[in-house]
Amino acid sequence: MTVQNRPVSSRFQFRLMWSRIRKISMLNREGVLELKENKTATGQSIAVLVFAALAIGIGSTVLSEFQHNSVSPYGITVGALQGIITGCFATIVWCGTLFLIGTKLFQGKTGFWELARPMFFASSPALLFILISIPVRFLDSSVAVVAAAWVVILQGFVLKQVMGFDVRRTILTLAVGFMILLFVYLQFG
């Protein structure tokens, strides 16, 4: 086996994923554009999305069960699975909505996966939702607010960089996407 054919170690892949999470979380433009162009990062972006959804599912389930004094392994497992399914589905729908609005309505130039890869990495601050499972007063609401605001800011930044928008078109794309999904939710939710 030559050096060129040797498989990449999982430790290197984890460090690379962590490096990408840090770059996106710190609003690094080059990191966003690198993810946009790097097709090999698709698996890592999906993994980050699944981990973030898992953290939301576990955190919110444990918090809810603590509040009702009924913590159980079964409830946490079901909540974690529900969080993964709901979180991944919601993020994919959100990315699809932003992609269609950005490319069709506001003339952005990108492909779906070129937007989705950095957008999935932008969900990484949601990993903090695991902290809301710690039964400390006011920790749950403050962590949730900070993590949610951080995700929204990162998604706006990613959208602006990937689509090549100015601030006005970025805000309009986010606003129109939110209004469309809110309308669908109110009609069918």
N, C-alpha and C positions, 0 to 999 in steps of 0.2 A: 504494500500500500504506500503510495507516494504521499508527500505532504499535501499536494493539491487535492487528492481524493479523500483525505481524512475528514470525517464528519466534524462539524462544528460542535464544540462542547456546549452543554446546556448552561453552564456557568457563564460562558461568554454571551449566550443569547439573553440570559437574564440581565446581565450588566448592560447590554445594548438596549434592551427594553426599558430598563430603569433610566438610562441616559436619555432616551427619547421622551419618557414621561417628564423628566426634569426640564428638558428643553421646551416642551409644549407648555408646561405649568409656569414657566418663567417668561412666557410670551416671546419666545425666540423665533424670529421670522425664518431664519435658515433651517431650523429644525422642522418647521411646518412645511416648507417647500421641499425639504429632503423627503419627508414622509409622503408628500403629494406624488413625487416622482418614483419612489422606491416601491416597486410592486412586491418585493420580497417581505415587506413589512406588514402585509395584509394579515397574516396569521397572528402576529404580535398585537396588532390593533384590535382584532377580535378578542384576543385573550384579555387585553386591558378592559374592554367593554364588559366581558363576562365577569371579571373580578370586581369591577365597579358595581355591576348589578347585584352580584353576590353580597357585597358589603352593604348595599342598601337593603337587600332582603333580610339579611341576618340582623343588622342594626335595628331596623324598624320592627321586626318580629320580636326580638328580645325585649326591646323597650315596651312594646305593647303587652307582652306577657308579664313583664315586671309590674306594669301598672295594674294588671288584673290578677296578680299573684298566682299565675298558673304557668310557670316556666316548665317546658317539657322538651325533650330531645325531638319528639315527633313534630311538635309545633315549629321548632326552629328549622328542622329539615324542610318541612312544607313551605315555610316562609322564605327560606333560602331559594328553593326551586322556583317559587312564585316570583321572587325578586329577579332571578336570572331571566325567566321567560318574559316577564313584563318589561323589565329594563331594556333587554336587548331588542324586543319588538318595538318599544317606544322610540328608542334611539335610531333604529333603522328607518322607521316611518318619518321621524323628524329629519334625518339626513336626506331621505328621498324627497320630502316636501321642500326643504331648502334647495336641493339640487334643481328640482323642477322650476321653482320660483326664480332662483338665481340665473338659470340658463335660459329659460323661456321668456320670462317677464323682464328681467333686468340685463339680459345679454351677457351673462358671465361665461367664461370659457374654461370648462373643466369637464372631466368625466366623473361618473358617480363614485368610483373607488378612489379617485384622486381627492375627492372631498371627504369620503367616508373614513379613510385611514387616519388623517389628522383629527377628524371630528371624534372618532372613537377614542383616540389618545386624549382628547380634550375632556373626556368624561372621567379621567383619572382622579381628580380631586374628590369624586364621589366615594373613593376608597375610605375617606375620613368618616363616612356614615357608620362604619363599624364601631366608632367611638360612642355613638349614641346608645349603644347597648350597656355602657357603664352607668350604673345607677347613681349618678351625681346630679344634684339639683342644678338646673339651668344649663348643664353641659349639652343635653340633647338638642335644645332649640338653638343654642349659639353655634354648635358644630354644624347643624343642618343648614342654617342660614349662610354661614361662611362657605361651606362646600357648594351649596346651590349657586350662590352668587359667583363663586370662582368658576364653576362650570359654564355659566352663562357668559361671563366675560371671555373665557377661553374660546367658546364656540363662536362668538362674534369676531374675535381676533382671527381664528382659523378661517372663517368664512371670508373675511376681508382679504386675507393673504392668498387663499386658494383661488378665489374667483377674480381677484384683481380689482376689487371694488374700492370706491372711496367710502368714507364713513357714512354718508347719506344713504347710498345704495345698500350698504351692509345693514344699517338699522331698518330700512324699509323692507328688506328681505326677511329679516328676523320678525318684524312686526306682522307682515302679511302671512308668513308661515304660522305664527302663533294664532292669528285670528282665524285662519282656515282650520287649524286643528281644534281650536276652541269651538268653532261652529260645528264641526263634525261631532265633537264630544257632546255638545249640548243637544244635538239632534238625535244621536244614537246612544249616548252614554246613559 
